């Protein structure tokens, strides 16, 4: 039986920004919570999740961004950036704004192109970040200009309130940021929040 009072030792090959954190607290751009009201809470937590994705990818070259997890998985950090750009587009441009915006990356012939097409090309990485940032900017503007969280869009024939979309996006990022944790640790040993 292990004595739980003994300090835990770091795994060999792991490095920490600040003990077990990805960055030191004074350098962390995310909030500490403290949001007031429903809109501020939803927007704040989604912003923090988006920042987490950026942090998990910070300082990596194209090869590292495109590195796959373990076979047969097609997960990579670049694939996650591309996927989340497409998710942002779907929920905010297509569903909430009703725009006839074409899908990003995915096609009928390759429904997994967001991940399959994540190649170690610096131009591809830069394009993925530009696209993701453009979709995030659109989403932030749409939310800021919405008269209430009850504004409804349509996902096919199903009505969806902005409130539900924001909660779903927080869930979507949280899930994929968990993947990003493992991907980043596999790339260079960085772990943390």
Secondary structure, DSSP 8 states (H G I E B T S, - for coil): ---TTS-----TT-B-SBTTBSS-GGG--S------SHHHHHHHHHHHHHHHHHHHHTT--HHHHH---STT----HHHHHHHHHHHHIIIIIIIIS------SS--SS-TTHHHHT--S-HHHHHHHHHHHHHHHHHHHHHHHH-S-TT-EEEETTEEEEHHHHHHHHHHHHHHHHHHHHHHHHHHH-B---
